[in-house]
Amino acid sequence: MGENIDVEFWNGQLLEVLISENDEDETYVTQVMNAERYFQIQMPKTKTGVPIKLDSGKSVTIHFYDDVHGMCTFDSRIIQLEDGNTIIKKPEPEAIKRIQRRRFFRVNAAVPLQIKLRAEEEESEDKEWDLYTHDISGGGVSFLNEQEILAENDFLHGTMELKRANEEHIVDFTAKVVNIMKQINNFYKISLEFQEVTEKERSEIIRYCMFKQIENRKKIGGG
């Protein structure tokens, strides 16, 4: 008999929607607008922020963070209502499972970010930028910039300043540029994947992501 995981869902909670088709996984991000009998959700968005309407009846896997149990998952279906709203069925406790494999939940957060790209030639100077993140996770970060200042596969060193309540933590990392996507506002979204970061600091990033979820919940009035 499976584990009975009783969790609390709330308005404003972030969800990842995973769709598996033709041996490929597509992940979208959405937010719970109403968490009563069913989950009424915002139109899911791609990793680049493009809204997408999923077909009614589509089988999906939902990932979410719980304050007590950590990353959890359940299977569901997309239901498109005639009024244009999108809902998914709220899971029973026995249908929820904790995820054992490593997975990193991404949250929108403007965190001070400093990055340095070392010069390839000795006579050239290193390039440095002071930025703010667009979103962060235990696996990497992204930021927006008016110019395409980096190229895919660039390796760089960076630091982030994470503030939780009265605590401040500086995270050092090396990262690889894994994606550059021009947005509809003509900004570039540059995504970095951590290559070297201590597990202690990765845990600090994950705790910060959970803190931002709780903070967002309080702002909305969900608890």
N, C-alpha and C positions, 0 to 999 in steps of 0.2 A: 504494500500500500504506500502511495506517495506521500510526501511531506505536505502538511496542511499549512500554507503560508497565508496568514491574514494580514493584509496591508491596507493602508488608508490612501485612497485616491483623492485628488483635490483639483479645483479649478485653477488653471494656469500651469499645471504639471507638464513637463516636457516628455514626449514619447518619441522613440525611434520606430519607424515602420519598415520592416524588412520583407521584401518580396523576392522569392526564388523562382526563376524561370530559365529554362534551357541551361541548367547547371551554372547560372550566374545569379549573384545576389545584388539587388539594388536597395539602397537604404535612403529613406526619406525622414524628415524631421517634422513633427507636428506638435500641437499644444492642446491640452484639454480645455474646452470652453465651458462644458457642463458635465459634472461627474456624478449625476444622480443615478437614474435607472440604467441609462446607456452613457457611453462616452460620446458627447458631441465634440468633434475635433475641428480644428482649422484645416484648411486645404493643405495637405502635405507639401513640403518643399524639398527640392533636390539639394545636394551639398553646395551648389552654387547659388542657392536662394531662389530658384525658379519654381513657382507654384505649379502643381500638377494634379489633375483630377483623376483619381484611381477608379477603375471600373467597379460598379456595384457587384457584390458577390465575390470579389477578389480575395483569395486566401492570403493572410498576412501573419507575420510574427511580430509581436510588440516587445520592445525592450524598454525598461524604465528603471530608475533608481529608487530604492526604498531606504528611509533613514536607518532602519534596523537590519534589514536583510541584504542590503547592497544591491547589485545589479540583478534584476529579475526579468522573466520573460513569460509570455503566454501566447497561444495561437488564437486568431480571431478571423473575422471577415469584414470587409468594407461594405457598408450599406449606404447607398445614395438615396436620400429622401426626395420626394417630389418638390419640396420647397427649396431644394438646393443644398441643404445641410448634409454633412457627412457624419455618420455615427459608426461606432463599433460596439459590440456587446461587452459589457463589463464581466470579467472572469470570476468564476467561483474560486475560493481559496485553494481547493485541491487542483485547480488547473494552472496555478502559478508555480513556476520553478525558479530556483536560484541558478544563475549561470556560473558554472565552475571555470570555464575557460576565460582567458583574459579578454576583456572587451572594455572599451573606453567611451564613456558617455560624453557628448559634446554640449557645451552650453555657451550662449552668447555672453561675452564679458569683455569690457574695455579695461584691460590690464596693461600697465606700463611695460613696454617691451624694448629692449636694446639688442640689436644684432650687429655682428661684425663679419664681413666677408674679407678673408685674407687675400692679399694681392698675389697673383700667380708669378709675377716677376719681382726680383729683389729691389729694383729701383722704383717700383710703384708703391703707392701708399694703400694701406688697408682702407676699406670702405665701411663706415659706421652709420647707423640710423637709430634715432629715438622715435619709437612708434607706440601705437596702442593695438592690442589684439582685437580681432573681430569675434573670434570664438576660441575656446580652449578645450582640451581634453587630456587625459593621461597619455595619449599617444602623439599629440602634436598641437600646433596652434595655427591660426591663420590671421592675416591682417589685410587691410585695404590700403591701397596707395594710388595716387593719380598717375604714377609712372610705373612702368614695368622694370623695377630696379634690380630684379634678380632673374635668373634663368633656371629652368628645370634642371635638377641634378646638382645645383650648386650646394656646397657644404659650408656651413657657417657656425659661428659660436653665438650664443645668446644668453640673456638673463631676463627673468620676469619678476615683477614685484607683486606678490600676493598678499592681500590684506584681509584678515578675518577678525571681526570684532576689534579687540585691542592688540592683535598679533600681526606681525609683518614678517614675511618669509621671502628671501631672495633665492630663486631657483636658477641654477646654471645648467646649460645643456649645449650639446651640438646637435644640429639638425640638417636635414636634406630637404631641398625644395622639391615637392612631389607634384604640385599642380599650380598652374597660373591660369586664371579664368577672368576674362573681361566681363564686367557686370553691365547691367542696362544703364547705370548712371555713369558709365565710362571709367569708373574706377577699376583697378585690377585687384582681384582677390588672390593672394599668394598664400598657399598652404605649405606648412612645414611639418615634417615627420621627425620626431625625436630619434636620434641615432645613439647618443650617449647621454644618459641621465640616471642618477642613482635611484634605486628603488625607494629610498627614503624620500627623495624629492618628488618622485612620481606619485607616491602616496600623498604627499602634501598637495600636489596639483589636484588629485582626485577628491581629496577632502574639500578643497576650495570649490570645485565644481558642485559638490553636494551642498556646500554652504550657500552658493549662489541660488540653487534651486529653492532652498528653504527661505532665503531672503526674498525671492520673487513671490513665494507663496504668501508670506506675511504682507507684502505690499498689496497683493490682490485681495487679501482678507480671507484666505483659505485656512487660517489656523495660526 
